[in-house]
Amino acid sequence: MALRWLVRGCLFALLSGVSASAWAQDTCPKAGTLGVSRTVEIDTTGGPGFGMEHYKAYDFLQDKEVVLTFDDGPQKYATEAVLKALADECVKATFFSIGKMALGYPEIIREVAKAGHTIGTHTWSHKAIAKAKTFEEGRAEIERGISGVHRAVGGPIAPFFRFPTLVDTQEAVAYLGKRNIAMFSTDIDSNDYRPQTVDHLAKSVVAKLEKRGKGIILMHDIHKRTAQALPIILAQIKAKGFKIVHLTAKAPLVTLAEFDEAIEKEAKGLPQVGAERPMSSVVKTVGGAAPSDAAANDASEPEGLPAPAEENAHAPTTPLPAFPSASTPAEKSASPEASPPAASSATPGKQSSNEPSGAASASAQPAQAAQPSALPVASSDGTTAPPPSMTTASVVRTVSGNGETEPSGTPAEPAAAKSEPPAPHKSLMERAKETWKLWFGE
């Protein structure tokens, strides 16, 4: 009897070891992949802004570091293909999801979460905040989006927000500051919403990245061409020595109960994560041929979803007086002059992405006392810089990856490159094209 149990124990250990080894080979990191070079933690207290196109306070990336971000999803097939491309290279990204889209495709947004990507929000329906008729309407668009994404994910999401069309307002910036939600603009806009070939899109993104040397890249996981171009983009930035930085939040975003209740009817009976039973235990084929996995997953688009943004995805919008904002210098030629914001709506120490240089006035000082005191301070040239008590190191903290110390205001010298494993028999470009064909055909 003792011998029998000994043999069983040995067989169990052997099989467990094989299983663990096989599992390890299918998980990250994998040899030869791009991987994540550094993971940073963002303290979102006071609503800091990131992305040098609009918010110039926290330049936390070192040379050749890249942050991948995707807006407007999730979307059937496109988001799934994006996830596949990211997984193939063991990299992580940040997804700014729309509330209605997330509730329309909860199974996809939950796959995003399971894969370890960071999930932020992008309003409820992609309505430009500057077009809101009242502050409460704009606030509802932001908060319904937060509650919708949180409900669809069924778990914590990051207090990260990106304005639709990259246009904010002073009131919205101040509100997000009070809610301790970080705002993200971009350093490199892929312009993937514009009609173009996949090759042109990939070359354009890599060329912009090489010219700038680093940055937060804005893409959209609702476009087929973006999903097709992503494997090539990742292969090329890897070949050129760029590194991926993964953004995480110090604390999760807390939703507001009134908006959780407001969007519940849109959830249409969606169970919380873990509450649903496996499909095989609910539905069983007792006659005829069972459908294939591909056919079972080929669901039609749910009703009531916003149409994917195309040519006008980043078109300038005309602010309405009840939700004041002013155009950026680049947008002044394309949109009418906005009325100057009231003093009570001015945001202290925060440069709105559509606020002209020197917009802050002495008449706005009384309103400043009620706003967060840790926001960046506007300089004389119209850009923003962190106040003495709020440096980049206090907002952005490296939690894994290169470097033993926190990144300072001056980027540290990149760590010595690790020796790469022997190159595979197939080139990276060939592997990327094979991934295309696998997902989308010729």
C-alpha positions as CSV (number, residue, x, y, z in Angstrom):
1,M,0.0,0.0,0.0
2,A,2.8,2.4,0.9
3,L,4.5,1.6,-2.4
4,R,1.3,2.3,-4.3
5,W,0.9,5.7,-2.7
6,L,4.6,6.5,-3.4
7,V,4.2,5.6,-7.1
8,R,1.0,7.8,-7.3
9,G,2.8,10.7,-5.6
10,C,5.7,10.4,-8.1
11,L,3.4,10.3,-11.1
12,F,1.4,13.3,-9.7
13,A,4.6,15.3,-9.2
14,L,5.8,14.4,-12.7
15,L,2.5,15.4,-14.4
16,S,2.2,18.6,-12.3
17,G,5.7,19.5,-13.4
18,V,5.0,19.0,-17.1
19,S,1.7,20.9,-16.8
20,A,3.4,23.8,-15.0
21,S,6.2,23.9,-17.6
22,A,3.8,23.9,-20.5
23,W,1.8,26.7,-18.8
24,A,5.0,28.7,-18.2
25,Q,5.9,28.5,-21.9
26,D,2.5,30.1,-22.8
27,T,2.7,33.0,-20.3
28,C,4.8,36.1,-20.2
29,P,7.6,37.0,-20.3
30,K,8.5,34.9,-23.3
31,A,12.0,34.9,-24.9
32,G,12.3,37.2,-27.9
33,T,9.2,39.3,-27.2
34,L,9.1,43.0,-26.6
35,G,7.8,42.8,-23.1
36,V,7.3,45.5,-20.5
37,S,10.5,47.4,-19.6
38,R,9.0,49.4,-16.7
39,T,5.8,49.6,-14.8
40,V,4.9,53.0,-13.2
41,E,2.3,53.9,-10.6
42,I,0.4,57.2,-11.0
43,D,-0.8,59.1,-7.9
44,T,-3.9,60.7,-9.3
45,T,-4.5,63.1,-6.4
46,G,-5.6,66.5,-7.7
47,G,-6.2,65.2,-11.2
48,P,-2.7,65.6,-12.8
49,G,-2.5,65.8,-16.6
50,F,-0.2,63.7,-18.9
51,G,0.6,64.0,-22.6
52,M,2.8,66.9,-23.8
53,E,0.3,67.9,-26.5
54,H,-1.8,69.6,-23.9
55,Y,-0.5,68.9,-20.3
56,K,3.1,69.8,-19.9
57,A,3.7,69.2,-16.2
58,Y,4.9,65.6,-15.9
59,D,7.4,64.4,-18.5
60,F,8.1,61.0,-16.8
61,L,9.2,59.0,-19.8
62,Q,12.9,58.4,-20.5
63,D,14.4,58.3,-24.0
64,K,13.0,55.5,-26.2
65,E,10.1,54.7,-23.7
66,V,6.6,54.2,-25.1
67,V,3.1,54.1,-23.6
68,L,0.5,52.4,-25.7
69,T,-3.1,53.7,-25.4
70,F,-6.3,52.8,-27.1
71,D,-9.6,54.8,-27.2
72,D,-13.3,54.2,-28.0
73,G,-13.5,50.4,-27.5
74,P,-14.3,47.7,-26.9
75,Q,-15.3,46.5,-30.3
76,K,-15.9,43.0,-31.7
77,Y,-12.9,41.6,-33.7
78,A,-10.9,44.8,-33.6
79,T,-10.3,44.8,-29.8
80,E,-9.8,41.1,-29.8
81,A,-7.2,41.3,-32.5
82,V,-5.4,44.2,-30.6
83,L,-5.4,42.0,-27.5
84,K,-3.9,39.1,-29.5
85,A,-1.1,41.4,-30.9
86,L,-0.3,42.7,-27.4
87,A,-0.2,39.2,-25.9
88,D,2.1,37.9,-28.7
89,E,4.7,40.5,-27.6
90,C,3.9,40.3,-23.9
91,V,3.2,44.1,-23.7
92,K,0.6,46.0,-21.7
93,A,-1.5,49.0,-22.7
94,T,-4.0,51.4,-21.3
95,F,-7.6,51.3,-22.7
96,F,-9.8,54.4,-22.5
97,S,-13.2,52.8,-22.9
98,I,-16.6,54.2,-23.6
99,G,-19.4,53.3,-21.1
100,K,-22.0,52.2,-23.7
101,M,-19.4,50.2,-25.7
102,A,-18.2,48.4,-22.6
103,L,-21.8,47.5,-21.6
104,G,-22.4,46.4,-25.2
105,Y,-19.3,44.0,-25.2
106,P,-18.8,43.1,-21.5
107,E,-17.1,39.8,-22.4
108,I,-14.4,41.7,-24.4
109,I,-13.7,44.4,-21.8
110,R,-13.4,41.7,-19.2
111,E,-10.8,40.0,-21.4
112,V,-8.9,43.3,-21.4
113,A,-8.9,43.3,-17.6
114,K,-8.0,39.6,-17.4
115,A,-5.0,40.2,-19.6
116,G,-3.7,42.7,-17.1
117,H,-4.1,45.9,-19.1
118,T,-5.1,49.2,-17.4
119,I,-8.7,50.4,-18.1
120,G,-9.6,54.0,-17.9
121,T,-12.7,55.8,-19.2
122,H,-13.7,58.0,-22.2
123,T,-17.2,59.3,-21.3
124,W,-20.5,57.5,-21.7
125,S,-21.2,58.0,-25.4
126,H,-18.1,59.9,-26.8
127,K,-20.0,63.2,-26.7
128,A,-17.6,66.1,-26.7
129,I,-17.7,67.7,-23.2
130,A,-17.4,71.2,-24.7
131,K,-20.8,70.6,-26.4
132,A,-22.6,70.0,-23.2
133,K,-25.4,72.6,-22.6
134,T,-24.8,72.7,-18.9
135,F,-22.2,71.6,-16.4
136,E,-24.5,68.9,-15.1
137,E,-24.9,67.4,-18.5
138,G,-21.1,67.2,-19.0
139,R,-20.6,65.8,-15.5
140,A,-23.2,63.1,-16.2
141,E,-21.4,62.2,-19.5
142,I,-18.2,61.7,-17.5
143,E,-19.7,59.9,-14.5
144,R,-22.1,57.6,-16.5
145,G,-19.1,56.5,-18.5
146,I,-17.2,55.7,-15.3
147,S,-20.1,53.7,-13.9
148,G,-20.7,51.9,-17.2
149,V,-17.1,50.8,-17.7
150,H,-16.9,49.8,-14.0
151,R,-20.1,47.8,-14.3
152,A,-19.0,46.0,-17.4
153,V,-15.6,45.2,-16.1
154,G,-17.1,43.9,-12.9
155,G,-14.1,45.1,-10.9
156,P,-11.7,48.0,-10.2
157,I,-10.8,50.4,-13.0
158,A,-8.1,53.1,-13.0
159,P,-8.9,56.8,-12.3
160,F,-7.6,57.7,-15.8
161,F,-9.7,59.8,-18.2
162,R,-9.3,61.0,-21.8
163,F,-11.5,63.7,-23.2
164,P,-13.2,62.9,-26.5
165,T,-11.6,64.8,-29.4
166,L,-8.9,65.7,-26.9
167,V,-10.9,68.9,-26.1
168,D,-11.4,69.7,-22.4
169,T,-13.1,72.6,-20.6
170,Q,-11.9,74.5,-17.5
171,E,-14.9,73.3,-15.5
172,A,-14.4,69.7,-16.5
173,V,-10.7,69.9,-15.6
174,A,-11.5,71.3,-12.2
175,Y,-14.1,68.7,-11.6
176,L,-11.8,65.8,-12.5
177,G,-9.2,67.4,-10.2
178,K,-11.7,67.2,-7.3
179,R,-12.5,63.6,-8.2
180,N,-8.8,62.8,-8.2
181,I,-8.9,61.5,-11.8
182,A,-5.8,61.9,-13.9
183,M,-6.3,63.3,-17.4
184,F,-4.5,62.0,-20.5
185,S,-3.8,63.8,-23.7
186,T,-1.1,62.3,-26.0
187,D,2.4,62.9,-27.4
188,I,1.9,61.0,-30.7
189,D,-1.5,60.9,-32.4
190,S,-1.6,57.9,-34.8
191,N,-4.5,59.5,-36.8
192,D,-5.7,55.9,-37.4
193,Y,-9.2,57.2,-37.8
194,R,-8.3,58.6,-41.2
195,P,-8.6,56.4,-44.3
196,Q,-5.2,54.9,-45.2
197,T,-3.4,51.7,-45.8
198,V,-2.2,49.5,-43.0
199,D,1.4,49.9,-44.2
200,H,1.1,53.7,-44.2
201,L,-0.4,53.7,-40.7
202,A,2.4,51.6,-39.3
203,K,5.1,53.6,-41.0
204,S,3.6,56.9,-39.9
205,V,3.4,55.9,-36.2
206,V,7.0,54.6,-36.1
207,A,8.3,57.7,-38.0
208,K,6.6,60.0,-35.5
209,L,8.0,58.0,-32.6
210,E,11.5,58.1,-34.0
211,K,11.3,61.8,-34.5
212,R,10.1,62.5,-31.0
213,G,12.2,59.8,-29.3
214,K,9.5,58.7,-26.8
215,G,5.9,59.3,-25.9
216,I,2.3,58.3,-25.2
217,I,0.8,57.0,-28.4
218,L,-2.9,57.4,-29.1
219,M,-4.7,54.7,-31.2
220,H,-8.2,53.3,-31.4
221,D,-9.2,49.7,-30.8
222,I,-12.3,50.0,-32.9
223,H,-10.6,50.1,-36.3
224,K,-9.6,47.0,-38.2
225,R,-6.6,48.7,-39.8
226,T,-5.3,49.6,-36.4
227,A,-5.5,45.9,-35.3
228,Q,-3.8,44.9,-38.5
229,A,-1.0,47.5,-38.2
230,L,-0.3,46.9,-34.5
231,P,1.9,43.7,-34.9
232,I,4.0,45.6,-37.4
233,I,4.3,48.6,-35.2
234,L,5.4,46.5,-32.3
235,A,7.9,44.6,-34.4
236,Q,9.4,47.8,-35.7
237,I,9.7,49.6,-32.4
238,K,11.3,46.5,-30.9
239,A,13.8,46.4,-33.7
240,K,14.6,50.1,-33.2
241,G,15.2,49.6,-29.5
242,F,12.1,51.2,-28.0
243,K,10.8,50.0,-24.6
244,I,7.2,49.7,-23.3
245,V,6.1,51.4,-20.1
246,H,2.9,50.1,-18.4
247,L,0.8,52.7,-16.5
248,T,-1.0,51.7,-13.3
249,A,-2.9,53.7,-10.7
250,K,-2.0,54.0,-7.0
251,A,-5.7,53.6,-6.1
252,P,-8.8,52.4,-8.0
253,L,-11.5,54.8,-9.1
254,V,-14.6,55.0,-6.9
255,T,-17.9,55.4,-8.7
256,L,-20.8,57.5,-7.6
257,A,-23.9,55.7,-6.4
258,E,-26.4,57.9,-8.3
259,F,-24.7,57.1,-11.6
260,D,-24.4,53.4,-10.8
261,E,-28.1,53.4,-10.5
262,A,-28.6,55.5,-13.6
263,I,-26.8,53.1,-15.9
264,E,-28.1,49.9,-14.3
265,K,-31.0,49.6,-16.8
266,E,-28.4,49.8,-19.6
267,A,-26.7,46.7,-18.2
268,K,-29.7,44.6,-19.2
269,G,-29.2,41.9,-16.6
270,L,-25.5,41.6,-17.0
271,P,-24.2,39.5,-14.0
272,Q,-21.3,40.6,-11.9
273,V,-18.0,38.9,-12.6
274,G,-18.1,35.3,-11.2
275,A,-21.8,35.3,-10.8
276,E,-22.5,33.9,-14.3
277,R,-22.5,30.1,-14.9
278,P,-20.4,28.5,-17.6
279,M,-22.2,28.3,-20.9
280,S,-21.8,24.5,-21.0
281,S,-23.7,24.1,-17.7
282,V,-26.6,26.2,-19.0
283,V,-27.0,25.3,-22.6
284,K,-26.4,21.7,-23.9
285,T,-26.9,20.3,-27.4
286,V,-29.2,17.3,-27.2
287,G,-29.9,16.9,-30.9
288,G,-28.1,17.9,-34.1
289,A,-24.6,19.2,-34.5
290,A,-23.2,21.7,-31.9
291,P,-22.0,25.0,-33.4
292,S,-18.3,25.6,-33.6
293,D,-16.6,28.1,-31.3
294,A,-16.3,30.6,-34.1
295,A,-20.0,30.4,-34.9
296,A,-21.0,30.7,-31.3
297,N,-18.9,33.8,-30.8
298,D,-20.1,35.5,-34.0
299,A,-22.5,37.7,-32.2
300,S,-24.3,40.6,-33.9
301,E,-23.7,44.1,-32.8
302,P,-25.9,45.1,-29.8
303,E,-28.4,47.9,-30.3
304,G,-27.9,51.4,-29.1
305,L,-24.1,51.6,-29.5
306,P,-22.5,54.8,-30.7
307,A,-21.1,54.7,-34.2
308,P,-17.3,54.4,-34.4
309,A,-15.7,57.7,-34.9
310,E,-14.2,58.2,-38.3
311,E,-13.0,61.3,-40.2
312,N,-14.2,63.7,-37.5
313,A,-12.8,61.8,-34.5
314,H,-10.6,64.7,-33.6
315,A,-12.4,67.5,-35.3
316,P,-12.5,70.8,-33.3
317,T,-15.8,71.4,-31.5
318,T,-17.5,74.7,-30.8
319,P,-18.0,75.2,-27.0
320,L,-21.3,76.5,-25.7
321,P,-21.5,79.3,-23.2
322,A,-23.0,77.2,-20.5
323,F,-19.9,74.9,-20.4
324,P,-17.2,77.5,-21.2
325,S,-13.9,76.7,-23.0
326,A,-11.6,78.5,-25.4
327,S,-9.9,77.1,-28.4
328,T,-6.3,76.2,-28.6
329,P,-4.1,78.3,-30.9
330,A,-4.1,75.5,-33.5
331,E,-7.9,75.3,-33.4
332,K,-8.6,79.1,-33.6
333,S,-8.5,79.1,-37.4
334,A,-11.0,76.2,-37.5
335,S,-13.6,77.2,-34.9
336,P,-15.3,80.5,-33.8
337,E,-13.9,82.4,-31.0
338,A,-15.3,81.2,-27.7
339,S,-16.7,83.5,-25.1
340,P,-14.3,84.1,-22.2
341,P,-15.0,81.8,-19.2
342,A,-16.5,83.3,-16.1
343,A,-14.1,83.9,-13.2
344,S,-15.9,81.4,-11.1
345,S,-15.2,78.5,-13.5
346,A,-11.4,79.2,-13.9
347,T,-9.2,76.3,-12.9
348,P,-6.3,77.4,-10.6
349,G,-2.9,76.4,-11.7
350,K,-4.1,74.1,-14.5
351,Q,-3.6,74.8,-18.1
352,S,-6.7,73.6,-20.0
353,S,-5.9,71.9,-23.3
354,N,-8.0,74.5,-25.0
355,E,-7.1,77.5,-22.9
356,P,-5.0,80.2,-24.6
357,S,-1.7,81.2,-23.0
358,G,-2.1,83.6,-20.2
359,A,-5.8,83.0,-19.8
360,A,-5.7,83.1,-16.0
361,S,-6.6,86.5,-14.7
362,A,-6.6,88.2,-11.3
363,S,-10.3,88.1,-11.2
364,A,-10.3,84.3,-10.9
365,Q,-8.4,84.3,-7.6
366,P,-11.4,84.1,-5.3
367,A,-12.5,80.8,-7.0
368,Q,-9.0,79.3,-6.7
369,A,-9.2,78.8,-3.0
370,A,-12.0,76.2,-3.4
371,Q,-10.0,74.1,-5.9
372,P,-7.3,71.5,-5.2
373,S,-4.1,73.2,-4.2
374,A,-1.8,70.5,-5.6
375,L,-2.5,71.2,-9.3
376,P,0.3,72.3,-11.7
377,V,1.1,76.0,-11.9
378,A,0.8,77.8,-15.3
379,S,4.0,79.5,-16.4
380,S,4.4,82.8,-18.3
381,D,4.7,80.9,-21.6
382,G,1.4,79.2,-21.2
383,T,2.6,75.8,-20.3
384,T,2.2,74.1,-17.0
385,A,4.7,72.9,-14.4
386,P,4.3,71.1,-11.1
387,P,4.4,73.2,-8.0
388,P,7.3,72.7,-5.6
389,S,5.3,70.3,-3.5
390,M,4.2,68.1,-6.4
391,T,7.1,66.9,-8.5
392,T,7.1,64.2,-11.2
393,A,8.7,61.8,-8.7
394,S,5.8,62.4,-6.2
395,V,3.1,61.7,-8.9
396,V,4.8,58.9,-11.0
397,R,6.5,56.1,-9.3
398,T,8.4,53.2,-10.9
399,V,7.1,49.9,-9.3
400,S,8.9,47.5,-11.5
401,G,11.4,47.4,-14.3
402,N,14.6,49.3,-14.9
403,G,16.2,51.4,-12.1
404,E,16.3,51.0,-8.3
405,T,15.4,54.6,-7.6
406,E,12.4,56.8,-8.6
407,P,12.7,58.7,-11.9
408,S,13.6,62.3,-11.3
409,G,12.7,65.4,-13.3
410,T,15.8,64.7,-15.4
411,P,15.5,61.4,-17.3
412,A,18.0,58.8,-16.0
413,E,20.4,57.2,-18.3
414,P,18.8,54.1,-19.8
415,A,20.0,50.8,-18.3
416,A,22.4,48.8,-20.4
417,A,20.6,46.7,-22.9
418,K,20.2,43.1,-22.1
419,S,21.6,40.6,-24.4
420,E,19.0,39.4,-26.8
421,P,18.4,35.7,-27.4
422,P,19.3,34.3,-30.8
423,A,17.1,35.6,-33.5
424,P,14.4,33.1,-34.6
425,H,14.6,31.6,-38.0
426,K,11.8,33.9,-39.3
427,S,12.1,37.7,-39.2
428,L,9.9,39.8,-37.0
429,M,8.2,41.2,-40.1
430,E,7.4,37.7,-41.3
431,R,6.0,36.8,-37.9
432,A,3.9,40.0,-37.9
433,K,2.5,39.3,-41.4
434,E,1.6,35.7,-40.3
435,T,-0.4,37.2,-37.4
436,W,-2.3,39.4,-39.9
437,K,-3.2,36.4,-42.1
438,L,-4.2,34.4,-39.1
439,W,-6.7,37.1,-38.0
440,F,-7.8,38.8,-41.2
441,G,-6.6,36.7,-44.2
442,E,-4.8,38.1,-47.2
